[in-house]
C-alpha cells in the first residue's frame, strides 16, 4: 500500500507519489483555479489528523507538491516551479537511495 510510511522509503515509489501530487495540482488548477491550494490544505490536515500515524511532514510535502503543480498549471513562474520540484525529487531520491 502506498499509504504506509514504509512504502515511501523506496526511492522510486516516493518519486512517483511526489510527481502524482504535482500532476494533481496542475490539473486541479485547470478546473477550480487557486481554490485548489486551500482545498488541498484542508484535505491534508484532515487526513493527517485522522491518521493514526500523524504524518504532518508528509502532509506538508504533499501540499507543497500540489501548490507547485498549481503554479505550473497557472503559468505562474513555471520554470521556478519545475526547478523546485526537480530539486525536491533529487534530494528525496538521494536520501532514500542511501
TIDO-747404 format. One record per residue (C-alpha): residue number from 1; residue in three letters; x, y, z. Coordinates in steps of 0.2 Angstrom, whole numbers, padded with zeros to 4 digits, always signed. Each point is the difference from the previous one (the first is absolute). Example, Ala and Ser with C-alpha at 12.3 -4.5 7.8 and 13.67 -1.06 7.14 Angstrom:
2
     k     r      xx      yy      zz
     1   ALA   +0062   -0022   +0039
     2   SER   +0006   +0017   -0003
REM end
This chain:
98
     k     r      xx      yy      zz
     1   UNK   +0000   +0000   +0000
     2   UNK   +0007   +0017   -0004
     3   UNK   -0009   +0007   +0015
     4   UNK   +0013   -0007   +0012
     5   UNK   +0016   +0009   +0005
     6   UNK   +0010   -0016   -0005
     7   UNK   -0006   +0002   -0018
     8   UNK   +0007   +0017   -0001
     9   UNK   +0017   -0006   +0005
    10   UNK   +0003   -0007   -0018
    11   UNK   +0007   +0014   -0010
    12   UNK   -0010   -0004   -0016
    13   UNK   -0017   -0001   +0009
    14   UNK   +0004   +0016   +0009
    15   UNK   +0004   +0009   -0016
    16   UNK   -0015   -0007   -0008
    17   UNK   -0011   +0006   +0014
    18   UNK   +0008   +0018   +0000
    19   UNK   -0003   +0002   -0019
    20   UNK   -0018   -0007   +0002
    21   UNK   -0003   +0014   +0012
    22   UNK   +0008   +0013   -0012
    23   UNK   -0012   -0007   -0014
    24   UNK   -0015   +0002   +0012
    25   UNK   +0004   +0018   +0003
    26   UNK   +0003   +0004   -0018
    27   UNK   -0016   -0008   -0006
    28   UNK   -0011   +0006   +0015
    29   UNK   +0005   +0018   -0004
    30   UNK   -0007   -0002   -0017
    31   UNK   -0017   -0005   +0007
    32   UNK   -0001   +0010   +0017
    33   UNK   +0014   +0013   -0001
    34   UNK   +0009   +0006   +0015
    35   UNK   -0014   -0008   +0011
    36   UNK   +0011   -0016   -0001
    37   UNK   +0013   +0007   +0012
    38   UNK   -0012   +0003   +0015
    39   UNK   -0010   -0015   -0005
    40   UNK   +0015   -0011   +0000
    41   UNK   +0006   +0007   +0017
    42   UNK   -0017   -0005   +0007
    43   UNK   +0001   -0017   -0007
    44   UNK   +0018   -0004   +0006
    45   UNK   -0003   +0007   +0018
    46   UNK   -0016   -0010   +0001
    47   UNK   +0010   -0016   -0006
    48   UNK   +0014   +0003   +0012
    49   UNK   -0011   +0003   +0014
    50   UNK   -0010   -0016   -0003
    51   UNK   +0015   -0010   -0003
    52   UNK   +0007   -0011   +0014
    53   UNK   +0017   +0004   -0006
    54   UNK   -0001   +0019   +0001
    55   UNK   +0011   +0003   -0015
    56   UNK   -0001   +0019   -0001
    57   UNK   +0017   +0001   -0009
    58   UNK   -0007   -0011   -0013
    59   UNK   -0016   +0011   -0001
    60   UNK   +0011   +0016   -0002
    61   UNK   +0011   -0008   -0014
    62   UNK   -0016   -0006   -0009
    63   UNK   -0007   +0018   +0001
    64   UNK   +0016   +0008   -0006
    65   UNK   +0000   -0012   -0015
    66   UNK   -0019   +0004   -0004
    67   UNK   +0004   +0019   +0002
    68   UNK   +0015   -0001   -0012
    69   UNK   -0011   -0010   -0012
    70   UNK   -0013   +0014   +0001
    71   UNK   +0013   +0013   -0004
    72   UNK   +0005   -0010   -0015
    73   UNK   -0018   -0001   -0006
    74   UNK   -0003   +0018   +0003
    75   UNK   +0016   +0005   -0010
    76   UNK   +0006   +0009   +0016
    77   UNK   +0019   -0001   +0000
    78   UNK   -0001   -0018   -0008
    79   UNK   +0019   -0001   -0002
    80   UNK   +0003   +0003   +0018
    81   UNK   -0014   -0012   +0005
    82   UNK   +0008   -0014   -0011
    83   UNK   +0017   +0004   +0007
    84   UNK   -0007   -0001   +0018
    85   UNK   -0009   -0017   -0004
    86   UNK   +0016   -0007   -0008
    87   UNK   +0010   +0006   +0015
    88   UNK   -0012   -0008   +0013
    89   UNK   +0000   -0016   -0011
    90   UNK   +0019   -0001   -0001
    91   UNK   +0003   +0002   +0019
    92   UNK   -0014   -0012   +0004
    93   UNK   +0006   -0013   -0012
    94   UNK   +0018   +0002   +0006
    95   UNK   -0005   -0002   +0019
    96   UNK   -0010   -0015   -0004
    97   UNK   +0013   -0008   -0010
    98   UNK   +0013   +0000   +0014
REM end
